[in-house]
Amino acid sequence: MSEPRVIVDAPAEGGGRRVRVDDEVLGVAYSLRDLSVFLQRAGAESLDEVDVADSPLIEWYGGGPEVWPRFR
């Protein structure tokens, strides 16, 4: 069985980034903390913000783990 494909989309107008695991949308994250919570709820309980930022399983679009713009 293959590893799940985690995709973090480019930031939207509001600054959030849609998070998907395979074809399931987990939600919109506004920080690494949000992303780690989504992934923990999806079954990756041991992941924290550092693990998420360094994970080779995550595909980042529109910027990497350091890109979390806040639009006003």
C-alpha positions as CSV (number, residue, x, y, z in Angstrom):
1,M,0.0,0.0,0.0
2,S,1.3,3.4,-0.9
3,E,1.8,6.4,1.4
4,P,-1.1,9.0,1.3
5,R,-0.5,12.0,-0.8
6,V,-0.7,15.2,1.2
7,I,-1.2,18.4,-0.8
8,V,-1.0,21.9,0.5
9,D,-2.3,24.3,-2.1
10,A,-1.1,27.8,-2.7
11,P,-2.4,30.5,-0.4
12,A,-5.9,31.8,-1.3
13,E,-6.9,35.4,-1.1
14,G,-7.6,35.2,2.6
15,G,-4.2,33.7,3.3
16,G,-5.4,30.1,4.0
17,R,-4.1,27.1,2.2
18,R,-6.4,24.2,1.3
19,V,-5.1,20.8,2.6
20,R,-5.9,17.5,1.0
21,V,-5.0,13.9,1.6
22,D,-5.4,12.1,-1.7
23,D,-8.8,13.3,-2.9
24,E,-10.2,14.3,0.6
25,V,-10.2,17.9,1.6
26,L,-9.3,18.2,5.2
27,G,-9.8,22.0,5.5
28,V,-8.0,25.3,5.1
29,A,-4.9,25.9,7.2
30,Y,-3.6,29.3,8.2
31,S,-0.4,28.0,9.9
32,L,1.8,24.9,10.3
33,R,-0.1,24.3,13.6
34,D,-3.4,24.1,11.7
35,L,-1.8,21.7,9.2
36,S,-0.5,19.4,11.9
37,V,-3.9,19.3,13.6
38,F,-5.6,18.3,10.3
39,L,-3.1,15.6,9.8
40,Q,-3.3,14.3,13.4
41,R,-7.1,14.1,13.0
42,A,-6.6,12.2,9.8
43,G,-4.5,9.6,11.7
44,A,-1.0,10.9,11.8
45,E,-1.1,11.5,15.6
46,S,2.7,11.8,16.1
47,L,3.2,14.7,13.7
48,D,3.9,18.2,15.1
49,E,4.8,21.5,13.3
50,V,8.5,20.6,12.9
51,D,7.6,17.1,11.5
52,V,5.1,18.6,9.1
53,A,7.6,21.3,7.8
54,D,10.2,18.6,7.1
55,S,8.0,15.8,5.8
56,P,8.8,14.5,2.3
57,L,5.2,13.2,2.1
58,I,3.8,16.8,1.7
59,E,3.6,18.5,-1.7
60,W,3.7,22.3,-1.3
61,Y,2.2,24.5,-4.0
62,G,2.7,28.3,-4.1
63,G,5.4,28.2,-1.5
64,G,6.8,25.9,1.1
65,P,6.1,25.5,4.8
66,E,7.2,29.0,5.6
67,V,4.6,30.7,3.4
68,W,1.5,31.6,5.4
69,P,0.5,35.1,4.3
70,R,-2.1,37.1,6.3
71,F,-4.2,39.2,4.0
72,R,-6.3,42.1,5.4
